[in-house]
Amino acid sequence: MVDTVEISRVNIRDSLSVDVSVWMQHPDDMDFRPALSVSGTTFTIASHSDGSTLASVELDEEQMEAVVRDQSAELRVKFQVHGMHGNLKKINPIIADGKAKKLATANWKTTQNVSFD
């Protein structure tokens, strides 16, 4: 189940690109099905499962032109889980190559259709 959704950046690449951080409640949760919509100049990410609004952001004129032209948007999602790794206070280096260990991250990129109200 999705805990919170944060829109960190909206920019234009080939189409409208939205960077999103999705915080899940448990590492085994897989219920993130986004539905994108635009009402006026407000871009909204809603849950396809129950219809609740997860996050929204105001678009400027150039971003509105891109989303209207393409009728879709690219979501670049970074999944995170609260408390999955605990607090990392000490980084243990890998002796073989001298680099520090990194925590696992799950990233997802998709193009979704946008509905207009």
N, C-alpha and C positions, 0 to 999 in steps of 0.2 A: 504494500500500500504506500502511496506517495505521502510523504510528510509535508514538505514544502518545495516550491519551485521558484527559482530566482532567475530573472532574465538579466544577464550580465552585460551583453553587448548586442546591438542591432546595427548591421552594416550591409552594404551592397557589394556583392562579388559579381557573379553572373546573374544572380537573382537576389532577393532579400535573404540575408543570412542572420539567424538568431542564435546566439550562444546562450545556453540554458544550463543551470546547475539544478539537478533533481536530487533531493534528499529523500532516501527511502527509510522506512521504519525498521526493516530487518534485511539482512543480506540475501535471504531467499525470496524476497518480494519481487515480483515481475509484473505488477499491474500498473504499467505506465503506457496508456494509449492516448496520445494527445489528439485533440481536435482544434484546428486553427480557425479563427474567424476575425473579421474586421468589421467594426461598427463605427462609422464616422472616420476618425483618425486613430482609433484605439485598436491595437492588435492584441488579441486575447488567446491564451492557451487554456483550453478547458479539458476536463477528463471525459473521454469518450464513453467510459463505463457508466458514470453517474451524472454527467453534465455539469459538475461543479467547476467554477472558475478557479484555475490554479495560479495564473499570473497574467498581467496585462501591462502594456507600455504604449505611450503615445508615439506615433510615427510622424516624421517631418514630410514635407512635400515630395522630395526626391524618393524617399522610401515608399511612400504611397504610390507613386508612379510605377515603381518596380513591382510591387505586389499586385497592382491592378493589371499590369501588362502580362505578368507570368501566371496569375491566378494560383500561385503556389509560393511556398517559402521553404528554405533549407534550415532544418533544425540541427544544431551541433550540440549534443547533449553530453554532459558529464555526470555520471551517476555517482552518488556518495551515500554512505550510511553513517549515521551518528553512532559513535562508540564502537564501530567495528574493529578498529585497530587500537583503540584506547588513545592515550596521549603519548606521542613519540617524543621522548625526552633525550634519548641517547641513540645516536646513529652509529652502528657498528660497521666499520669499513670492511670491504671484501679484500682480503690480503692479496689475492692473485692479481687483481688489476688496480688496486688502490682507490677504487670508487666506492662511494657510500651506497648502501642498500636503499631502494626506493619502495614505497608502498604501492600496492596494486591499485590501478584506477581503471574504471570502465567507461569508455567513450563510445558514442553512437552518433551516426550522421545519417539523416534521412531527408527526403523531400516530401512535403505534405501539401495536399490541396488546401486552399483557403476559401472559406465561405464568406459571403458578404451579406450584411444585414441592411 
